Amino acid sequence: MTVHRRSVVLGGLGALAGLAITRTTFAAAAPRSAAPSGRSSLSFHHLHTGERLDVTYRERGQLLSDAVAEITRLLRDFRTDEIHSIDVGLLDTLTALRARLGGRGRFEVISGYRSPHTNELLRNRSSGVAKNSLHMDGRAIDVRLTGVDTKSLRDAAVALRRGGVGYYAKSDFVHVDTGRFRTW
């Protein structure tokens, strides 16, 4: 009986420690860009589908799963209609960019998630498409921000130093991803 009671007590203490670690990890993962209220909102216009979305995806520091699902649907591979999870860190980076640039504007989406098939198709058409693109992992997006020139958007993304930043002046968009920091 003593062994059983000791196991239950130790198991309970282990569970409490696990919860404390999980809470600490989640708090540490909260976006640096979130407003004091803990609210994170984005506005999108997908240029290929015409879809628009104004959404709050984090409230009081908590992710809103329905809102994240709406964003995931919007950022699907529009060529194949395939849906893939989108890295919340990418959303947090977009939120930080928008805040840094005045807190207004709508992100015009050129490309979000890309299926491997779509990525290969685009690679055959252009030398600017990476074989192992982070678009295929839901960790990259190509965008413009209304009311902001793309050079300023690029500069703001570089200043954040949160991931990869590509500037495509001729095509008038900026690539942002959650990989290691690099620019091109």
C-alpha positions as CSV (number, residue, x, y, z in Angstrom):
1,M,0.0,0.0,0.0
2,T,2.8,2.4,0.8
3,V,4.5,1.8,-2.5
4,H,1.2,2.4,-4.4
5,R,0.6,5.6,-2.4
6,R,4.1,6.8,-3.0
7,S,3.8,6.1,-6.8
8,V,0.6,8.1,-6.9
9,V,2.1,11.0,-5.1
10,L,5.3,11.0,-7.2
11,G,3.2,10.6,-10.4
12,G,1.0,13.6,-9.4
13,L,4.1,15.7,-8.6
14,G,5.5,14.7,-12.0
15,A,2.3,15.8,-13.7
16,L,2.4,19.1,-11.9
17,A,6.0,19.7,-13.0
18,G,5.0,18.8,-16.6
19,L,2.2,21.4,-16.5
20,A,4.6,24.0,-15.1
21,I,7.1,23.3,-17.8
22,T,4.4,23.4,-20.5
23,R,3.0,26.8,-19.2
24,T,6.5,28.2,-19.1
25,T,7.3,27.0,-22.6
26,F,4.0,28.4,-23.9
27,A,4.6,31.7,-22.2
28,A,8.1,31.9,-23.6
29,A,6.7,31.1,-27.1
30,A,4.2,34.0,-26.9
31,P,4.9,36.4,-29.7
32,R,7.2,39.4,-28.9
33,S,4.9,41.4,-31.2
34,A,1.6,40.8,-29.5
35,A,-0.2,43.8,-28.2
36,P,-0.4,44.3,-24.4
37,S,-3.8,42.7,-24.6
38,G,-2.2,39.6,-26.1
39,R,-4.3,40.1,-29.2
40,S,-2.8,39.2,-32.6
41,S,-4.7,40.1,-35.8
42,L,-4.0,39.9,-39.5
43,S,-5.7,41.0,-42.6
44,F,-5.2,39.2,-45.9
45,H,-6.2,39.4,-49.6
46,H,-5.2,36.4,-51.7
47,L,-4.4,37.8,-55.1
48,H,-4.9,34.5,-57.0
49,T,-8.3,33.5,-55.4
50,G,-9.7,36.9,-54.5
51,E,-10.4,35.8,-51.0
52,R,-10.1,38.3,-48.1
53,L,-9.8,37.5,-44.4
54,D,-9.6,39.8,-41.4
55,V,-8.9,37.6,-38.4
56,T,-7.7,37.7,-34.8
57,Y,-5.8,34.4,-34.3
58,R,-4.6,35.0,-30.7
59,E,-6.6,36.5,-27.8
60,R,-5.1,37.1,-24.4
61,G,-2.1,35.1,-25.5
62,Q,-4.2,32.0,-26.5
63,L,-4.3,30.7,-30.0
64,L,-7.8,30.6,-31.5
65,S,-7.9,27.3,-33.4
66,D,-10.8,28.3,-35.6
67,A,-9.0,31.4,-36.7
68,V,-5.8,29.6,-37.4
69,A,-7.9,27.1,-39.5
70,E,-9.3,30.0,-41.5
71,I,-5.8,31.3,-42.2
72,T,-4.6,27.8,-43.1
73,R,-7.5,27.5,-45.6
74,L,-6.7,30.9,-47.1
75,L,-3.0,30.1,-47.5
76,R,-3.6,26.7,-49.1
77,D,-2.0,25.8,-52.4
78,F,-4.5,27.5,-54.7
79,R,-3.3,25.4,-57.7
80,T,-4.2,22.1,-56.1
81,D,-6.5,23.2,-53.3
82,E,-4.2,21.2,-50.8
83,I,-4.3,22.5,-47.3
84,H,-1.3,22.3,-45.0
85,S,-0.7,23.6,-41.5
86,I,0.9,27.1,-41.3
87,D,3.6,27.8,-38.8
88,V,2.2,30.2,-36.2
89,G,5.6,31.7,-35.9
90,L,5.1,32.9,-39.5
91,L,1.8,34.6,-38.5
92,D,3.6,36.2,-35.5
93,T,6.3,37.5,-37.9
94,L,3.6,39.0,-40.1
95,T,2.0,40.6,-37.1
96,A,5.3,42.1,-36.0
97,L,5.9,43.4,-39.5
98,R,2.5,45.0,-39.7
99,A,3.0,46.6,-36.2
100,R,6.5,47.9,-37.2
101,L,5.1,49.5,-40.3
102,G,2.2,51.4,-38.6
103,G,-0.2,48.6,-37.7
104,R,-2.4,49.1,-40.8
105,G,-2.6,47.5,-44.2
106,R,-3.6,44.2,-45.6
107,F,-1.2,41.5,-46.7
108,E,-1.6,40.7,-50.3
109,V,-0.7,37.0,-50.7
110,I,1.1,35.9,-53.7
111,S,2.1,32.5,-52.4
112,G,1.5,30.7,-49.1
113,Y,1.7,26.9,-48.8
114,R,2.9,25.0,-51.9
115,S,2.5,21.3,-52.4
116,P,5.6,19.5,-53.6
117,H,4.0,19.1,-57.0
118,T,3.4,22.8,-57.3
119,N,6.9,23.7,-56.0
120,E,8.4,21.4,-58.7
121,L,6.2,22.9,-61.4
122,L,7.4,26.4,-60.4
123,R,11.0,25.3,-60.2
124,N,10.8,24.1,-63.8
125,R,9.6,27.6,-64.8
126,S,12.0,29.7,-62.6
127,S,15.4,29.5,-61.2
128,G,14.2,31.5,-58.1
129,V,12.3,28.6,-56.6
130,A,14.2,26.5,-54.0
131,K,14.0,22.7,-54.3
132,N,13.4,22.3,-50.6
133,S,11.3,25.5,-50.2
134,L,9.9,26.3,-46.8
135,H,6.6,27.0,-48.6
136,M,6.2,23.2,-48.7
137,D,6.3,23.1,-44.9
138,G,3.9,26.0,-44.3
139,R,6.8,28.1,-43.1
140,A,7.0,30.7,-45.9
141,I,4.9,33.3,-47.5
142,D,5.3,35.8,-50.4
143,V,3.5,39.1,-49.7
144,R,3.0,42.8,-50.2
145,L,1.5,45.1,-47.6
146,T,-1.0,47.7,-48.8
147,G,0.2,51.2,-48.2
148,V,3.8,50.2,-47.8
149,D,6.4,49.9,-50.7
150,T,8.0,46.5,-50.8
151,K,11.5,47.9,-50.2
152,S,10.3,49.2,-46.8
153,L,8.6,45.9,-46.1
154,R,11.8,44.1,-46.9
155,D,13.8,46.5,-44.6
156,A,11.4,45.9,-41.8
157,A,11.6,42.1,-42.2
158,V,15.4,42.2,-42.2
159,A,15.3,44.4,-39.0
160,L,13.2,41.7,-37.2
161,R,15.9,39.1,-38.0
162,R,13.4,36.3,-37.5
163,G,14.0,34.2,-40.6
164,G,14.6,34.3,-44.3
165,V,13.8,37.5,-46.2
166,G,13.9,37.6,-50.0
167,Y,13.2,40.8,-52.0
168,Y,11.8,40.5,-55.5
169,A,11.8,44.1,-56.7
170,K,10.7,43.2,-60.3
171,S,7.8,41.1,-59.1
172,D,7.1,43.5,-56.3
173,F,6.9,41.2,-53.4
174,V,8.8,40.0,-50.3
175,H,9.4,36.5,-49.2
176,V,9.3,35.9,-45.4
177,D,10.0,32.5,-43.7
178,T,10.7,31.0,-40.3
179,G,14.0,29.4,-41.3
180,R,17.4,30.6,-40.2
181,F,18.0,34.3,-40.7
182,R,19.3,35.1,-44.2
183,T,18.6,37.6,-47.0
184,W,18.6,37.6,-50.7
